[in-house]
Amino acid sequence: MIPSLKSLRLLAIVLAALAMGMHLAHALELLPKRQWAPELYLAVQSTLYRLFGIIGPVLEIGALIAVLCLGFRLRKQGVASPLVFSSAAAIALALLVWATAVLPANMQLAAWQASGVAPADWMRWRDQWQFAQAFIFVLHLAGFTALVASVASDT
């Protein structure tokens, strides 16, 4: 069964908001976490974010799929369609940034956790993770704004 346009819009907005919310949390943590000792940073990174790794991909991929479906559904409707596809592009770019900046840092953190010894360049990996997450939030915010603007332009 094909969902109604209203249902699809609602689903896209909710999933995009939830995905953005995870990265807002990371952005808000950026400055305090840059002050932490390596032991505290590792303890938090290796425990607090376990559910992010499970729920995050569902929300991020779900948001992208829902927004793309909405874009295809609206592809012949004036202003709304380009805004929706802009939203999808921002979400896709956020996923690319995650894969190229956050994932390698996650792998370094996992190796650090396994060895119990902070690498000499641990601050580089910390900063890469933290600043990439903040940038991903900005991308999600742009995408979410475009998505909501598409609904506003169509009412």
JOLINSUL-V847571 format. One line per field, one symbol per residue. psi: psi as a letter, one per 20 degrees, with the letter a starting at -180 (. if undefined). A space follows every 50 residues. Layout:
psi=???
//
This chain:
psi=ppqrggggggggggghggghhghggghhiggghiiqqhgggggghighjg hhhghghggghgggggggggghhjijmchgghgghhgggggghghggghi ggghhhhghghgghhjppqhkhhghghggghghghhggghggggghghhh ghij.
//
